[in-house]
Structures are given as C-alpha cells and as structure tokens.
C-alpha cells in the first residue's frame, strides 16, 4: 500500500490550513479507458494489488465502472480514496456545478467523493467565482471530503485568492522528468495546495528517451518505473494510467526504488515538454 500525505484547504482570510485529510501519494489514473469493462477490470486489479487511490473524471465516461469495481472489492470503501472532476464544459456557473457533482455522486454510487476537482479553469472568466463557490458548498454539504483544481496556472491560483473562501487542496497538472514545472509547483504550494502529477510518462512519448534508458539500466528497473519514481520523489501525488495488469503492477512497484543518487541526471532532462492538454497557460 502507498504512503499517504495530508492535504487541506488554506483559508484566504486567516491563512490557516483547514479540513485536513489523508490521501495516498500514489494511485491509478483511468483516462481513456472507454472500452466496456476495461476500466472496471483495471480498477479491480489495481485495488487487489494494493492501490488505494483511483483518479477518474466525468469527462472520461467511466465513473460508473470505477464505482462498480470499488463496491465489488473486498477492500473497505473507507480505505480507497476516489478523485473525480467537474467537466470543463460543465463549469459554467453555480447551479451547473452543483448538478454535475450530484451526477458524479450518482454515477460512482460509493457515497462521499474524497476529492472533487474543477478539471480546468472555466473558459468564461466570469464563471470562475460562482463555480468555485459551488465547489465550496459541495464540501460544506458533505458531498465531498475535499476540493481542488486541475490544469490551473500560477495566475489562475493567484486570481482565486480574490474570490475563494478556501483555496484548493490539490492542483492536478502534468508533471514528469521532461516537464518539471518548478515555478508552477512553487505557486501551487504557496496557494496551500499539493501538486498531483498526471501523465508521469508524458503519455508514453518519452519512454525511449536515451537518458531515461541509461538511468533505468543503472537502477535495474524499467524506464517507466524510473520516471514514475522521480514524480513521487518530487513531492507530487502521482497517478500513472494503465489498464494492462502487468503495467499496473510494474507501476506500483516503482515506489520501492531509490533514485536519490541519480537525481542530477533527472534535473538535466527538463525540456518543458507538454505531452497533451495545457490550460495552465490560458488567460
């Protein structure tokens, strides 16, 4: 089972961190698992193998299968931490946010959502304050245990200080050895949030990187394991995606690696390579 880290929300008036809860440092992402049964099988195997954090989203279209896998698991519900997200096209105002949170609760069918994220900054800047107010109310109503954001840049987080009562507990962004983002990670932490790393393998684009292959050879592990462990050691909650049983196990076992002696190698790999979506740079 993974180590845990405490997350909470910074009160914008007092600066205090409130609503502290524990979240595993490592988990399974289920993006692009859309074939019938694919997500359910992946989540079931992951939980059986020791995963205790599952990251989904309404946009992924697989909340129902995530919920089924969790309900049918022998692992108690309160030992599994579930993250889902408000779809960007639904982040248009207060009422829509409330409605979509209720839909995710229904789709999952597992009771309270552990962490609910705004999937990306609402495209209508006027909607950002009411959307976040609804997120705060979802927390107050007890529908979710914590709230956060995804794909928010430094300026988005700074803007939130003007309208939020509490700040996000998490900012989920792409982080990997080729996209190390020290400035955005620093801004995330300054806001009171913990960074969560998606696409720790740059969507597979960089698994044949010569530097990564050299590092994995020295460590005696796979290139994927080396990249994942770098993300974990950077301090980010890390959620590699795979529906392949062997890869799910391989990724989990990356947690036991010691990459400390090779940290300098990783520092030289940063090239600001964005493998996919990047709303962090939008207005």
N, C-alpha and C positions, 0 to 999 in steps of 0.2 A: 504493500500500500504506500501511496505517496506521502511525503511530508506535507504539512499544512502551513498556511500563512494567515495572519489576521488581516481582514480588510474592514474598513469603516468609512464613514462619511464626515468630511470636515464641515462644521457649522460655519457659515460665512460671516456670522456676527461675532462669534466668540473664538473661532479658530480651533475649537475642541473637536476631537475625533469622536463621533458617536455611532451607535448601532454596530458595534464590533461583532463580527462573526468569523469563523474559520473556513478557509477554502483550501482544497488540495493544490499543491504547486504544479501538478501535472495531470493532464486529462486527455480525453478523446474528442476531437472535432469531427463533426459529421456532415460537413459541407459536401455538396454534390452526390450524396447518397440518395438517389431517387428511384432506383430500381425496386420494385416491390419486394419487401423482405430484406433488402440489403442492409439498411440502417439497423433494423431490429436485430439481425444476426450479429452485426458488428458490435453494437452496444452490449448485447447479451454476453458475447465472448469477452469483451473488454472488462465488464464487471466481474465475470467469473475469474479472470486472470489477475484482478487486483485494482483496476481503475476505479476511482471514486468521484471523478469529475467528468461530466458529459456536457459538451457545448453544442447547442443547436440554435435554430432561429426559425421564425415563421417563414422567412424567405426561402429556407431550404426545403420546405414542404415535407418534413419528416418528423415533426413534433409528435405525431400520433404514434409512430413506431418507436420513438425514444421512450414514450410513456409506457407502451406495452412491454418493452424489454425490462424496464425498471419494475413494473408491477409484477411481472412473472419471475423476477430474480429472487434468489434465496437471501440476498443481502437486504437488510432492513432499509427502508426508504430514508430514514434519517442519517444513514451513513453515505448516501450518494448526493452529491452536490450538482444541481442542474442549472445550467445557464441557457436562457433563450433571449430573443431580441425582437424589438419593435421594428417591423419592416420600414425601410426609409419612405416608401411611397405611402405608408400609413401615418407617418409622423407629420400630420398636417394641422393638428390642434388638440385641445384638451379632450374633447369627447371621443375623438377617434382613438386617441392613445388609451383611454380607459376601456373602450370597446375591445381593442386588439389585445390588451392584457388579459381580459376575460376570455377571449377566444383561445389564447395560448394556454391559459389555465384549463380550459375545457379539452383542448387537443391533447395535452400531456396527461391529464387525469391522475395526477400524483399529489394533489394538494398544493401547498405553497411553493412558488418558484423561488429558488435560492438566490438567483441573481438575474435581474431583468435589465437589458441594455437597450439604449437607443442605437440602432445599427449604424447610423451615420448622421452627421449634423443635418437637420431638416433643411431642405433646399430653400424653402421660404424662411428667410431670416426672422420674419415676424412671428413665425410659428414656434421658434425655439423656446421662448419663455413659457408659453402655455403647455407645450409638450412636456417640458421638464417639471412644471407644476403638477401635471397629471402623474408623472413618474413618482414624484414625492408623495402624492396622495395614494398611489398603489402601495407604496411602502407603509404609509400610515394606516391604511385599511387592513394591512396584514396579508395582502395577496402575495407579496414578495418579501423576501428577507433582506434584500439589498438591491440597490440600483446603480447603474453605471452607464457608460457610453462606449462607443466603438468608432474608430476612424476619426477621432477628434484631434485637431492640430493644437498647437500652443495657443493660437489666437482664439480658437473656439473655447478652450478651457478658461482663458482669461476673461472672455466675454461672459461666461457663465457666472462669474463672481458678482455680476451686476444684477442677475435675476434669480439666482438659486438661493434657497434657504439652506440646503445642504448640498455639498459637491459630490460628484460621482465617487463610488468606491473603487471602480476599475475603469481603465481606458484600454480597450482591446484594439491592438494595432498590429500591423505586420512588423515582425522583428525577426531577424536571422543574421548569421555572420556577414552577409553581404549588404544588410540594411540595419545597421546597429543603432541608429537614431538617438545618439546621446542627448541632444538638445530636447527632443520631444519626450524622452523618458524622464529627463530632469523636470520638465514642465508638468508632466503627469504626476510625479511625486510631489512637486510643490503644491499642486492642487489638492493633495491629500489622497490621491488615487494610487493604486498599484497597477503597473503595466501588465497586460496579458498578451502573450505573443501568439498570433496566428501565422500560418504559413512559415513555420520554422525551417522548412526545407525549400523555401522560395518556390512553392508549388512543384517541386521536383526539377526545376530548371537548372539547379546548380549541383546536383548530386555527383556529377562527374568533374567538378572543379578540381584541378590538379593539386591545389593547396589542401583542400579538404581530404582528398585521397591520401596525400602524404601524411597528414595528421592522423587519419584513421589507421593507417599502416603502423605508425609509431604506437598508437594506443591499443592496437589489436581489436578494433571494433569496426562496424560498418560506417561509411561516410554519413549516413542518416543519423546514426546514434551520436556521432561526434557533434553534428550541427545542433541536434536537439539538446544535448547536454550543455552546449555553450549558451543556449537560450535560458535554460534553467539556472545556470550559474550566473547569468547576467542579472538575476533577480526577478525575472518575469515569470508569471504563471504561464505554462506552456502547453499548447493543445494541438499536437500533430494530428492530421486526419489520415485515416486508413480504414478500409473495410476488409482488408486482407488479414486473415488470422495471424499468419507468420509475422507480418509487419507490425500488427498491433502488439504482439509480444516483444518483437525486436525494439520497438519504440519505448515500451515500458521499461525494458532492461537498460536503457541508456542512463537511467537515473543513478545507477551504481558506478558509473565511470568517474575517474579522477582526471580531469583535463587541465588542472591547475598549472603543471609545468609547461604547458603549451599555449598559455593564454596570449603570449606575444604573437604567435602565429595567427591567431584569430583576429587580433587587432588590425593586422595588415590586410585582412580580407575585405574590409568595409569598402563598398563602392557605390553606396546609395542606390542599390538596385531594387526597384519596386517591381515585384513579380505580377501584381494584379491591380486591384482597385485602390485608389488613393485619394479619398475625400479630405484627408488631412490638409491638403494644400488649397482647397476651395475657399471662397470668401466666407 
